[in-house]
Amino acid sequence: MSLNRQMKIFTELESEVRSYCRSFPTVFTRAKGYRLWDVNGREFIDFFSGAGALNYGHNHPQIKEKLLKYIAEDGITHSLDMATKAKEEFLKRFQAVILAPRKMHYKIMFPGPTGTNAVESALKLARKATGRQTVICFTNAFHGMTLGSLAVTGNAFKRQGAGVPLNNSIFMPFDNYLGKDMDTAVYLERFLENSSSGVSLPAAIILETVQGEGGLNAAGFNWLGKIARLCQRHKIMLIVDDIQAGCGRTGPFFSFEPAGIKPDIVCLSKSISGYGLPLAINLINPEIDVWSPGEHNGTFRGNNLAFIAAAEALTYWEDNSFSREIAVKGQKIYHFLKEVVQNHPEIQGEVRGRGFMQGIACGVSGLAEKICALAFEKGLIIETSGPESEVVKLMPPLIIDEAGLTEGLRILEASIIEEKNKLKNPLKRIKLKLRSRDNQVASGNITASDKPVSA
Ligand SMILES: *Cc1c(COP(=O)(O)O)cnc(C)c1O
């Protein structure tokens, strides 16, 4: 069947808002670990991991077993936020495996099951706890698509979608935004401590330690420490949005652990359930847990299947071995990327990120998107990130083995070389462009509005 026929119902019936099915145009059927298969039986290596929702890979066997057993026994599936055995088990496990060994004292809040709901409730709580209204956020930040989260998200295209003014947020330059020589923590401090800066004390400062959607900008641990101390000094709530960088993505369970900071609120979602099931939690400093009962709620806070999966996924964190493994493989990714950037100066690449969220920012406009599109044709699922989609973003599942990692990196390098070679010869480049455009038009697959947009 032609690609066009296969995608028919999606192009005809599904809203224009769809995006990833444009970047990865096929119909997927099955997945296991770091592999996916489509209706044509083609196999793909996953370097995308559901944007970080599949850190433990697809359909993890032990988690699946727990879920199947729970369903077979008619365990509670939906319960709003009533007390259930599944929730009890998750809370106990989270305390024993994550909080206690780190000497962390947090209360756990279940907002609605999406990341943006965790961010919304964190912002609400910080405002209520401090009685202040504004929130300081950073350039290139991404915190979700509902209005409160959008207000602290940098990307102009996404902000425009709101259709109303987004306010009560103040943007400050993230670490390195103004170059290596400018300490933007000092800049921020000056704004907060000078009574004529025009910036009043905010309720909160919200940040990602590694900006996932904003281009894999990793904040320095020193910088994070300065921001945290600034928050402490002025009783500003520090919210770390660890929705993408948490759950081991950078190595440790929390991305901020190596910085030695203590956020007042930590937002987790994406991989917290371990199986791609919707779940979000906020960790809250008990002193600011000033909610009244039901003041923030939602129908799907009791996603018991996600609790069952999440409790099992924590098995990975019972000791340090998983963290160490991620660090070792993360180094392998780093060295690979460094070498690619050195060997192919034409792409004007810069290595960014940490651990299992690293990538190459390409200085050549449009190149990263082409590399990812070609990689997909070669059987690798990988996406771009950054304001101009200029970063090739590697997000393999954390459980990927050496063979899978090596194969994925090989496909990526081949795609980079092929696209680089097209760059060298402008005549060839134009010809290829025309040819691929012809193919797309002939298959009826691409319409004017079908330009892929990365989420
Ligand atoms: C994905 C993401 C969100 C939003 O999560 P959704 O489940 O898509 O609402 C918020 N913050 C960060 C850092 C994210 O990566």
The ligand as an ORCA input file, in Angstrom:
! r2SCAN-3c Opt
* xyz 0 1
  C       6.668     17.535     28.051
  C       6.980     18.597     29.027
  C       5.960     19.299     29.693
  C       4.499     19.108     29.383
  O       4.046     17.813     29.598
  P       2.685     17.358     28.882
  O       2.407     15.999     29.439
  O       2.955     17.346     27.416
  O       1.649     18.351     29.253
  C       6.326     20.241     30.627
  N       7.617     20.497     30.893
  C       8.619     19.830     30.281
  C      10.030     20.137     30.641
  C       8.338     18.876     29.301
  O       9.319     18.266     28.651
*
